[in-house]
Amino acid sequence: MSSPRSLRARVASVDPGSPAESAGIEAGDVIVSMNGRPVRDVIDYRYRAASHSVRLEVKKRGGERIAVTIENRFDPRLGLNFEDAVFDGERRCANRCVFCFVDQLPPGLRESLYVKDDDYRLSFLQGNFVTLTNLTRGDMRRILAYRLSPLYVSVHSTDEAVRRVLLGRHDSPPIMPALRAFARERIEFHAQIVLVPGVNDGALLDRTISDLLGIWPACCSVGIVPVGLTSQRASLPVIQPVSPERARAVLGQVRRAQGSSLEAVGSRFVFAADELYYLAGEPIPLGSEYEGYPQLENGVGLARLFLDEFSEISSSLPQVVEPPRRLTVVTGVLGSQVLGPACDRLREVSGVELELVAVENQFFGQAITVSGLVVGRDIIRALSGLDPGQAVLIPDVMLRRGAAVFLDDLTPADIQQALGVRVLVIPATPRGLCDAVLAPGFEVE
C-alpha cells in the first residue's frame, strides 16, 4: 500500500518572516512530531497547525533534535513548505486497468514515470483521480473526520462487473457504497469516466451518469474522456479507439444528460473532454456551458478557455511590430486545432510571419494527439529540413512540471543544438503566445 520508509516530513523551504522562520526552522530540517503526534502527510500538518499553540519536535540537518513552540496567530501553515505532500510514502495502485497509460509507456524512460499512485490524499491535495479500491475503514474515517473535500474519483462505470473488467481485477470493492457514504456526510467529489468503446459506453454510460446524478450535489460533476492508446500495447488487452462516429454518439448522450440534469438539479452536471468535440468535428461549447470549469485539469474546457481569453486579447493587438520576425510555434495535433485561429489572427499583425507545426506523436503513437505528451525527439523530427525562422516557440505543457525536460529526457537546449535555432519555452496561454510572438527584439524570459 505504501512504501516502507519512515515518516520524512522534510522541509523544502521556509517563508521569510513566518513563525517557522522566527522559531529557527530551516530548509532540510525534518518535522518529527506536532503536538506530540507524528505527521503522516500535509493533511495532518495543516490540521494540527490550525491550533493557537503548536509544539514541534524538529530534527535539524545536523542530526540535533530540538523542541519549539509556535504561538500561531497569522499563518495556518506556519510558513513551512515540504518536499513531498505525503511523508509515509504514496499509496501505490494495485489495479491493472486495461487502459492504464503507465502500462503503455515505452521502456527506457526515467523511473518516476512508471510509478502509479492511487492515494486519496493526493486526490484531495493535488486533484489526482483515484479509484478508491485501496480505501480502508481507517481511511474512510479520516476522510470524514478531516472533511477532505472535494475528492476526484475515477468511477468509469457504476456497473460493478464492468468496472472490475476496466480495473483489471475481480476483487475490487463496489464503488457506490463509498460514494453514497460521501454523500451522506456531505463530502463532495468530482467523477471521471474514461470511455472505452464497447465496454462502458452506450446504455451503460447512461446508467453511470444517472447513478451519479442520484447522489448530487455530493457528486459535483462528471467528466468523460476518451481512452488514450499508445503504440506500446502489444501485450495488453485489445481496445478500440474512440472513432469520430463514437465521439458524436457520446456527445449526443452528454447533451441529453445535460438537459435532464438542468431540469432536475439546475446543473449540466456532465461534461465531455475537448478531444471528443474535435474527434466528432463539432464546435466547442460556450464558456457558460462549462459552469465554472470544474474538470479543467481533465482536459474539459481548456480549448474554450483559451479561445475566450485570446478573443479578449485580440482586439488590443498592435497593427505592426518592429523589427519583423519569422517564428515557428510547435504543438500537438489536438493543440493545433486550438492554436490555429490564434495564429491566423497574429499573422494579421504587420511584421509577423508565423508557422504553426502540429507534431505527430511517433514516440507514443499517432493516436496520442495532446500537446502535453509531445517529446523532444518528435519536435526535432518534425522540424528537421524546415526553416523555422528566428526562433521556435514551445508551450510549457510539453515539459515536466517544475523542470525543463521532456518525457524522453531531452531538453529545450538539446532541440536548440540539434536544429541550430533559438528555442523559447512559453506559457501555454493566450497571453504567453502573444507576448512571445510580439516581444520587442524577441526578448522573452
C-alpha positions as CSV (number, residue, x, y, z in Angstrom):
1,M,0.0,0.0,0.0
2,S,2.7,2.5,1.0
3,S,6.4,2.4,0.9
4,P,8.2,1.1,3.9
5,R,10.3,4.2,4.6
6,S,9.7,6.1,7.8
7,L,7.9,9.4,8.1
8,R,10.0,12.1,6.3
9,A,8.4,15.5,6.7
10,R,11.4,17.2,5.3
11,V,11.1,21.0,4.9
12,A,11.8,22.3,1.4
13,S,11.6,26.0,2.2
14,V,10.6,28.4,4.9
15,D,8.6,31.6,4.1
16,P,10.6,34.7,5.1
17,G,9.1,36.5,8.1
18,S,7.0,33.5,9.0
19,P,6.5,32.0,12.5
20,A,8.6,29.0,11.5
21,E,11.5,31.2,10.5
22,S,11.3,33.0,13.8
23,A,11.4,29.6,15.5
24,G,14.7,28.8,13.8
25,I,13.4,26.1,11.4
26,E,15.3,25.8,8.1
27,A,15.2,24.1,4.8
28,G,16.4,20.5,5.2
29,D,15.0,20.1,8.7
30,V,12.6,17.3,9.4
31,I,9.4,17.7,11.4
32,V,9.3,14.7,13.7
33,S,6.0,15.4,15.5
34,M,3.4,18.1,16.1
35,N,1.7,18.4,19.5
36,G,3.2,15.1,20.4
37,R,1.9,13.2,17.4
38,P,3.7,12.1,14.2
39,V,2.6,13.7,10.9
40,R,1.8,11.4,8.1
41,D,1.2,14.0,5.4
42,V,0.4,17.6,4.7
43,I,-3.2,17.0,5.8
44,D,-2.0,16.1,9.3
45,Y,0.3,19.1,9.3
46,R,-2.4,21.6,8.2
47,Y,-4.9,20.2,10.7
48,R,-2.6,20.4,13.6
49,A,-1.1,23.8,12.5
50,A,-4.5,25.3,12.9
51,S,-4.0,25.3,16.7
52,H,-3.3,28.5,18.5
53,S,-0.2,26.9,20.1
54,V,1.8,24.4,18.1
55,R,4.6,22.3,19.7
56,L,7.1,20.9,17.1
57,E,9.8,18.4,17.5
58,V,12.4,19.1,14.8
59,K,15.3,17.1,13.7
60,K,17.9,19.6,12.4
61,R,20.0,18.9,9.3
62,G,23.0,18.1,11.5
63,G,21.0,15.5,13.5
64,E,20.3,17.5,16.6
65,R,16.7,17.4,17.8
66,I,15.0,20.5,19.2
67,A,11.6,21.3,20.5
68,V,9.9,24.6,19.6
69,T,6.5,26.1,20.4
70,I,4.9,28.5,18.0
71,E,2.1,30.8,19.0
72,N,0.2,30.8,15.8
73,R,-1.9,33.8,15.1
74,F,-1.4,34.7,11.4
75,D,-0.3,31.8,9.3
76,P,-2.2,28.5,9.5
77,R,0.7,26.9,7.5
78,L,3.3,28.3,9.9
79,G,5.4,29.2,6.9
80,L,6.7,25.7,6.1
81,N,6.7,24.1,2.7
82,F,7.6,20.4,2.3
83,E,9.4,18.4,-0.3
84,D,6.5,15.9,-0.5
85,A,2.8,16.1,0.1
86,V,2.8,12.7,1.9
87,F,5.5,11.7,4.4
88,D,4.9,8.0,4.7
89,G,5.1,7.1,1.0
90,E,2.4,7.4,-1.7
91,R,-0.2,4.7,-1.9
92,R,0.6,2.6,-5.0
93,C,-2.1,1.4,-7.4
94,A,-2.9,-2.3,-7.2
95,N,-5.2,-2.2,-10.2
96,R,-4.4,-3.5,-13.7
97,C,-6.6,-1.1,-15.7
98,V,-7.0,-2.2,-19.3
99,F,-6.3,1.4,-20.4
100,C,-3.6,2.3,-17.9
101,F,-1.3,4.8,-19.6
102,V,1.7,3.9,-17.4
103,D,1.5,0.3,-18.7
104,Q,1.6,1.7,-22.3
105,L,4.8,3.7,-21.8
106,P,7.9,2.6,-23.8
107,P,10.9,1.2,-21.9
108,G,13.9,3.3,-21.0
109,L,12.2,6.4,-19.5
110,R,13.0,7.8,-16.1
111,E,11.9,5.6,-13.3
112,S,9.4,8.1,-11.8
113,L,7.2,7.9,-14.9
114,Y,6.4,4.2,-14.2
115,V,5.1,4.9,-10.7
116,K,1.3,4.6,-10.3
117,D,-0.2,6.3,-7.4
118,D,-3.8,5.7,-6.1
119,D,-3.7,7.8,-3.0
120,Y,-6.9,9.6,-1.7
121,R,-4.6,12.2,0.0
122,L,-3.2,13.3,-3.4
123,S,-6.7,13.4,-4.7
124,F,-7.6,16.0,-2.1
125,L,-4.3,17.8,-2.1
126,Q,-3.5,17.8,-5.9
127,G,-6.6,16.8,-7.7
128,N,-5.3,13.4,-8.7
129,F,-8.1,10.9,-9.8
130,V,-8.2,7.8,-7.6
131,T,-10.2,4.6,-7.8
132,L,-10.8,4.2,-4.0
133,T,-10.0,0.4,-4.4
134,N,-7.4,0.6,-1.6
135,L,-9.5,2.7,0.8
136,T,-9.5,1.1,4.3
137,R,-12.1,1.8,7.0
138,G,-9.5,3.9,8.7
139,D,-9.1,5.9,5.5
140,M,-12.8,6.5,5.3
141,R,-12.9,7.6,8.9
142,R,-10.1,10.0,8.3
143,I,-11.8,11.5,5.1
144,L,-14.9,12.1,7.1
145,A,-13.2,13.4,10.2
146,Y,-11.0,15.8,8.3
147,R,-13.7,16.7,5.9
148,L,-11.4,16.1,2.9
149,S,-13.5,17.7,0.1
150,P,-13.5,17.8,-2.8
151,L,-12.0,14.5,-3.9
152,Y,-11.5,13.3,-7.5
153,V,-12.7,9.8,-8.2
154,S,-12.2,7.5,-11.2
155,V,-15.6,5.8,-11.4
156,H,-15.6,4.7,-15.1
157,S,-18.8,2.7,-14.6
158,T,-21.3,2.0,-11.8
159,D,-21.9,-1.4,-13.1
160,E,-19.6,-3.4,-10.8
161,A,-18.9,-6.2,-13.3
162,V,-17.9,-3.7,-16.0
163,R,-15.9,-1.7,-13.6
164,R,-13.9,-4.7,-12.5
165,V,-13.1,-5.5,-16.1
166,L,-11.9,-2.0,-16.6
167,L,-9.8,-2.1,-13.4
168,G,-8.4,-5.5,-14.4
169,R,-9.2,-7.1,-11.0
170,H,-12.0,-9.2,-9.7
171,D,-11.7,-8.3,-6.1
172,S,-12.2,-4.6,-6.3
173,P,-14.8,-3.3,-3.7
174,P,-18.1,-1.8,-5.1
175,I,-17.8,1.9,-5.7
176,M,-21.3,3.1,-5.0
177,P,-21.3,2.3,-1.2
178,A,-18.3,4.5,-0.7
179,L,-19.7,7.3,-2.9
180,R,-23.0,7.1,-1.0
181,A,-21.1,7.4,2.3
182,F,-19.5,10.6,1.0
183,A,-22.9,11.9,0.0
184,R,-24.4,11.2,3.5
185,E,-21.5,13.1,5.1
186,R,-21.6,15.9,2.5
187,I,-18.1,15.1,1.2
188,E,-18.0,16.4,-2.4
189,F,-16.2,14.7,-5.3
190,H,-15.8,15.0,-9.0
191,A,-16.1,11.8,-11.1
192,Q,-14.2,10.7,-14.1
193,I,-15.2,8.3,-16.8
194,V,-12.6,7.0,-19.2
195,L,-14.6,6.0,-22.2
196,V,-13.7,2.6,-23.7
197,P,-15.7,1.7,-26.8
198,G,-17.8,-1.4,-26.4
199,V,-17.2,-1.6,-22.7
200,N,-18.7,1.3,-20.7
201,D,-20.4,3.3,-23.4
202,G,-23.9,3.3,-24.7
203,A,-26.6,2.3,-22.2
204,L,-24.0,1.6,-19.6
205,L,-22.8,5.2,-19.9
206,D,-26.3,6.5,-19.4
207,R,-26.8,4.3,-16.3
208,T,-23.5,5.6,-14.8
209,I,-24.4,9.2,-15.3
210,S,-27.9,8.6,-13.9
211,D,-26.5,6.8,-10.8
212,L,-24.0,9.6,-10.1
213,L,-26.7,12.2,-10.6
214,G,-28.7,10.4,-8.0
215,I,-26.1,11.5,-5.3
216,W,-25.8,15.1,-6.5
217,P,-24.7,17.5,-5.1
218,A,-22.1,15.3,-3.4
219,C,-21.1,14.3,-6.9
220,C,-20.4,17.8,-8.2
221,S,-19.5,16.9,-11.8
222,V,-18.8,14.1,-14.2
223,G,-16.1,14.3,-16.8
224,I,-16.0,12.0,-19.8
225,V,-12.6,11.5,-21.5
226,P,-11.7,9.2,-24.4
227,V,-9.4,6.3,-23.7
228,G,-5.8,7.1,-24.7
229,L,-4.0,4.4,-26.6
230,T,-0.2,4.4,-27.3
231,S,1.7,2.2,-29.7
232,Q,3.0,0.1,-26.8
233,R,0.0,-2.3,-26.4
234,A,1.3,-5.5,-27.9
235,S,0.9,-7.5,-24.6
236,L,-2.2,-5.6,-23.4
237,P,-5.9,-6.2,-23.9
238,V,-7.2,-5.1,-27.3
239,I,-9.1,-1.8,-27.1
240,Q,-10.7,0.0,-29.9
241,P,-10.0,3.8,-30.1
242,V,-12.8,6.3,-29.9
243,S,-13.9,6.9,-33.5
244,P,-15.4,10.1,-34.8
245,E,-18.8,8.3,-35.1
246,R,-18.5,7.1,-31.5
247,A,-17.5,10.5,-30.3
248,R,-20.6,12.0,-31.9
249,A,-22.8,9.4,-30.3
250,V,-21.2,10.1,-26.9
251,L,-21.7,13.9,-27.3
252,G,-25.4,13.2,-28.1
253,Q,-25.7,11.3,-24.8
254,V,-23.9,14.1,-23.0
255,R,-26.3,16.7,-24.4
256,R,-29.3,14.7,-23.4
257,A,-27.9,14.1,-19.9
258,Q,-27.2,17.8,-19.6
259,G,-30.8,18.6,-20.5
260,S,-32.2,16.2,-17.9
261,S,-29.7,17.4,-15.3
262,L,-30.5,21.0,-15.8
263,E,-34.2,20.2,-15.3
264,A,-33.6,18.0,-12.3
265,V,-30.9,19.9,-10.3
266,G,-30.2,23.1,-12.2
267,S,-26.7,22.0,-13.4
268,R,-25.4,20.4,-16.6
269,F,-23.5,18.1,-14.3
270,V,-21.8,16.0,-17.0
271,F,-19.1,17.4,-19.4
272,A,-17.2,16.0,-22.3
273,A,-13.4,16.4,-22.9
274,D,-12.3,18.7,-25.6
275,E,-10.8,15.8,-27.5
276,L,-14.3,14.3,-28.1
277,Y,-15.5,17.5,-29.7
278,Y,-12.5,17.7,-32.1
279,L,-12.9,14.0,-32.8
280,A,-16.5,14.5,-33.7
281,G,-15.8,17.6,-35.7
282,E,-18.2,19.6,-33.5
283,P,-17.8,23.1,-32.1
284,I,-16.5,23.6,-28.6
285,P,-19.4,24.7,-26.2
286,L,-19.7,28.2,-24.9
287,G,-17.8,29.1,-21.8
288,S,-21.0,29.5,-19.8
289,E,-21.9,25.8,-20.5
290,Y,-18.9,24.6,-18.5
291,E,-20.3,26.1,-15.3
292,G,-17.0,27.3,-13.8
293,Y,-14.8,24.6,-15.5
294,P,-14.9,22.0,-12.6
295,Q,-12.8,19.5,-14.6
296,L,-10.3,21.7,-16.4
297,E,-7.3,19.6,-15.4
298,N,-9.1,16.6,-17.0
299,G,-9.0,18.4,-20.4
300,V,-12.6,19.5,-20.2
301,G,-13.0,23.1,-21.3
302,L,-9.3,24.0,-21.9
303,A,-9.9,24.8,-25.5
304,R,-12.9,27.1,-24.7
305,L,-10.9,28.9,-22.0
306,F,-8.1,29.5,-24.4
307,L,-10.3,30.7,-27.2
308,D,-12.2,33.1,-25.0
309,E,-9.1,34.5,-23.4
310,F,-7.5,35.1,-26.8
311,S,-10.7,36.8,-28.0
312,E,-10.3,39.3,-25.2
313,I,-6.7,40.0,-26.1
314,S,-7.2,40.0,-29.9
315,S,-8.8,43.5,-30.1
316,S,-5.8,45.1,-28.4
317,L,-3.1,43.6,-30.6
318,P,-0.9,46.1,-32.4
319,Q,-1.2,46.6,-36.2
320,V,2.6,46.4,-36.7
321,V,5.7,45.2,-34.8
322,E,9.3,46.1,-35.3
323,P,11.6,44.5,-36.1
324,P,9.9,42.0,-38.4
325,R,10.1,38.4,-37.1
326,R,9.6,34.9,-38.5
327,L,8.8,32.3,-35.9
328,T,7.6,28.8,-35.5
329,V,5.1,27.5,-32.9
330,V,5.1,23.8,-32.2
331,T,2.2,22.0,-30.6
332,G,0.4,18.6,-30.7
333,V,-2.1,17.6,-33.3
334,L,-5.0,18.4,-31.0
335,G,-3.4,21.7,-29.8
336,S,-3.0,22.9,-33.4
337,Q,-6.8,23.0,-33.7
338,V,-6.9,25.2,-30.7
339,L,-4.0,27.4,-31.7
340,G,-4.9,27.7,-35.3
341,P,-7.3,30.6,-35.1
342,A,-5.0,32.5,-32.7
343,C,-2.0,32.1,-35.1
344,D,-4.2,33.3,-38.0
345,R,-5.0,36.4,-36.1
346,L,-1.4,37.1,-35.2
347,R,-0.4,36.8,-38.8
348,E,-2.6,39.8,-39.5
349,V,0.0,41.9,-37.5
350,S,2.3,43.5,-40.0
351,G,5.9,42.3,-39.4
352,V,4.8,38.8,-38.1
353,E,5.5,35.6,-40.1
354,L,4.2,32.7,-38.0
355,E,4.3,29.0,-38.8
356,L,2.3,26.5,-36.7
357,V,3.6,23.0,-36.8
358,A,1.5,20.2,-35.5
359,V,3.9,17.5,-34.2
360,E,2.7,13.9,-34.9
361,N,3.5,11.7,-31.9
362,Q,5.8,9.0,-33.1
363,F,7.1,8.3,-29.6
364,F,3.8,7.2,-28.1
365,G,1.9,6.6,-31.4
366,Q,-0.1,8.8,-33.7
367,A,-3.3,8.1,-31.8
368,I,-1.8,10.3,-29.0
369,T,-2.6,13.9,-30.0
370,V,-2.4,16.0,-26.9
371,S,0.4,18.6,-26.6
372,G,1.4,17.5,-23.1
373,L,2.7,14.2,-24.4
374,V,4.8,15.6,-27.3
375,V,8.5,14.7,-26.8
376,G,11.7,16.4,-27.8
377,R,12.8,13.9,-30.4
378,D,9.5,14.2,-32.2
379,I,9.9,18.0,-32.3
380,I,13.3,17.6,-33.8
381,R,11.9,15.1,-36.4
382,A,9.0,17.4,-37.3
383,L,11.3,20.5,-37.8
384,S,14.2,18.8,-39.5
385,G,14.6,20.1,-43.0
386,L,12.4,23.1,-42.3
387,D,13.5,26.7,-41.9
388,P,11.8,27.6,-38.5
389,G,12.9,31.3,-38.7
390,Q,14.5,33.1,-35.9
391,A,13.0,31.1,-33.0
392,V,10.9,28.0,-32.1
393,L,8.3,28.6,-29.5
394,I,7.4,25.6,-27.3
395,P,4.5,25.6,-24.9
396,D,5.5,24.8,-21.3
397,V,2.9,22.0,-21.1
398,M,5.3,19.8,-23.1
399,L,7.8,19.9,-20.3
400,R,7.9,18.2,-16.9
401,R,6.3,20.4,-14.3
402,G,9.0,22.3,-12.5
403,A,11.8,21.1,-14.8
404,A,12.9,22.0,-18.3
405,V,12.8,18.4,-19.6
406,F,10.5,16.5,-22.0
407,L,9.2,13.0,-21.3
408,D,12.0,11.5,-23.3
409,D,14.5,13.4,-21.2
410,L,15.6,15.8,-23.9
411,T,15.7,19.4,-23.0
412,P,15.0,22.6,-25.0
413,A,18.7,23.1,-25.2
414,D,19.0,19.7,-26.9
415,I,16.5,20.8,-29.5
416,Q,18.2,24.1,-30.0
417,Q,21.5,22.4,-30.5
418,A,20.0,19.8,-32.9
419,L,18.2,22.4,-35.0
420,G,20.6,25.3,-34.7
421,V,17.9,27.8,-33.9
422,R,16.8,29.6,-30.7
423,V,14.2,27.7,-28.7
424,L,11.9,29.6,-26.3
425,V,9.6,27.9,-23.8
426,I,6.4,30.0,-23.4
427,P,3.4,29.8,-21.1
428,A,0.6,27.7,-22.8
429,T,-1.8,30.7,-22.5
430,P,-3.1,33.3,-25.0
431,R,-1.0,36.0,-23.2
432,G,2.1,33.8,-23.3
433,L,1.7,33.2,-27.0
434,C,1.1,36.9,-27.8
435,D,3.9,38.2,-25.6
436,A,6.3,35.8,-27.2
437,V,5.3,36.5,-30.8
438,L,5.1,40.2,-30.4
439,A,8.0,40.7,-28.0
440,P,10.3,43.6,-28.9
441,G,13.6,42.1,-30.1
442,F,12.2,38.7,-29.1
443,E,13.5,39.2,-25.6
444,V,11.3,36.5,-24.0
445,E,12.2,35.3,-20.5
